[in-house]
Amino acid sequence: MHINKRLVMAKYSKGAQKKVKKAMHERKSGTLKSGRSGKKVKSRKQAIAIGLSEARKSGAKVPKKKSASKRSSGRKKSGGRKSSRGRKKSD
């Protein structure tokens, strides 16, 4: 199956890609710092998030962040109860 490249729109602009690439490079070299605390960033996901955040601030084409309610909706399946995984019943 052949997909026409003109019909598929890019989610991230070239500017956003450059920002993420730069953040990843800084993380690799150990110079990427987090915003408030100023600690070194060690996580790959955090480096990507910082790059995308910088791209949003500069006005690059980046999809909107997922809202907190959408992110946490998958975790609410247990109903607030702690699971008893790894514990044996004492009967």
C-alpha positions as CSV (number, residue, x, y, z in Angstrom):
1,M,0.0,0.0,0.0
2,H,1.4,3.4,-1.0
3,I,0.7,6.5,1.1
4,N,0.9,9.9,-0.5
5,K,3.3,12.0,1.6
6,R,1.5,15.2,0.8
7,L,-1.7,14.0,2.4
8,V,-0.1,13.0,5.7
9,M,0.5,16.1,7.8
10,A,3.4,16.3,10.3
11,K,2.5,16.5,14.0
12,Y,5.7,18.3,14.9
13,S,7.3,21.2,12.9
14,K,11.0,21.2,12.0
15,G,11.6,23.9,14.7
16,A,10.1,21.6,17.3
17,Q,12.2,18.7,16.1
18,K,15.4,20.9,16.4
19,K,14.5,21.9,20.0
20,V,14.0,18.3,21.1
21,K,17.2,17.3,19.3
22,K,19.1,20.0,21.1
23,A,17.6,19.0,24.5
24,M,18.5,15.4,23.9
25,H,22.1,16.4,23.0
26,E,22.4,18.5,26.1
27,R,21.1,15.7,28.2
28,K,23.7,13.3,26.7
29,S,26.5,15.8,27.5
30,G,25.1,16.4,31.0
31,T,24.3,20.1,30.6
32,L,20.5,20.0,30.5
33,K,19.0,21.3,33.7
34,S,15.4,21.2,34.9
35,G,13.5,24.5,35.2
36,R,13.0,25.4,38.9
37,S,15.4,23.2,40.8
38,G,18.2,23.4,38.3
39,K,19.1,19.7,38.7
40,K,20.6,17.7,35.9
41,V,18.1,15.9,33.7
42,K,18.8,12.2,33.5
43,S,15.5,11.0,32.0
44,R,15.1,10.7,28.3
45,K,11.3,11.4,28.6
46,Q,12.0,14.5,30.7
47,A,14.5,15.8,28.1
48,I,11.8,15.4,25.3
49,A,9.3,17.2,27.5
50,I,11.7,20.1,28.0
51,G,12.4,20.3,24.3
52,L,8.7,20.3,23.4
53,S,8.0,22.9,26.1
54,E,10.7,25.2,24.6
55,A,9.2,24.6,21.2
56,R,5.7,25.6,22.4
57,K,7.1,28.8,23.9
58,S,8.8,29.7,20.6
59,G,5.6,29.2,18.7
60,A,6.5,26.0,16.8
61,K,3.8,23.6,15.7
62,V,3.4,21.1,18.5
63,P,0.3,19.2,19.5
64,K,-1.4,20.3,22.7
65,K,-0.5,18.7,26.0
66,K,-2.9,16.0,27.3
67,S,-4.9,17.4,30.2
68,A,-4.4,15.9,33.7
69,S,-7.8,14.3,33.7
70,K,-7.1,12.3,30.5
71,R,-3.7,11.2,31.8
72,S,-5.0,9.9,35.2
73,S,-8.2,8.3,33.8
74,G,-6.4,5.1,33.1
75,R,-5.1,4.7,36.6
76,K,-8.5,5.0,38.4
77,K,-9.6,1.4,37.6
78,S,-8.7,0.1,41.1
79,G,-11.3,2.3,42.7
80,G,-9.0,3.7,45.4
81,R,-8.3,0.3,47.0
82,K,-4.8,-1.0,47.4
83,S,-4.1,-4.3,45.8
84,S,-3.1,-7.2,47.9
85,R,-0.5,-8.4,45.4
86,G,2.3,-10.4,47.0
87,R,0.4,-10.9,50.3
88,K,-1.0,-14.1,51.5
89,K,-4.3,-14.4,53.3
90,S,-3.9,-15.3,57.0
91,D,-6.8,-17.8,57.2
